[in-house]
Amino acid sequence: MAEESPKRRKANFNEAETEVLIEQVLKHEQLLFAAGPGRASPGQKRKVWELIRHKVNPVAACPRDVEDLKKRWRDLKRRDRSKLCRLSQGCGPPGPAALGLLLAPAEMPPAAAPPG
């Protein structure tokens, strides 16, 4: 009887994988996460996630499947949300510097946008 080797976990996502994942999910955000009558079917969403997988895997440390990508996306969202909560529980609402850590310059409110 052959012994099974213990299951090894996959390598952590590297910076390039994370960047490609974020870029692609944001590019297809409306299709993946829209609610209401114009939302995409599960089959369409599956195709988009497969497309994202094909974009991430060339820069990946190890082959990723769609479930890996979805989990990483959920973790990124949760991490950013908890960071925002921690910042806002300080003295008053997060200031422009704190918002700059979380939001891209185009996403910031005009009053909080950094000069330049």
Residue pairs with C-beta under 8 A, 6 or more apart in sequence:
10 62
10 64
10 68
11 61
11 62
12 61
13 21
13 61
13 72
14 59
14 60
14 61
16 59
17 56
17 59
17 60
17 61
17 64
18 72
18 76
20 55
20 56
20 59
21 52
21 56
21 69
21 72
21 73
21 76
22 76
24 51
24 52
24 55
24 56
25 32
25 52
25 73
28 48
28 51
28 52
31 40
31 44
31 45
31 48
32 40
32 45
32 48
32 49
34 40
40 48
46 66
49 66
49 69
49 70
50 66
52 66
52 69
53 64
53 65
53 66
53 69
56 64
56 69
57 63
57 64
80 102
83 101
83 102
84 94
84 102
87 94
87 98
87 101
87 102
88 94
94 102
95 112
96 108
96 111
96 112
96 113
96 114
99 108
99 109
99 112
100 108
100 112
100 114
105 113
105 114
108 114
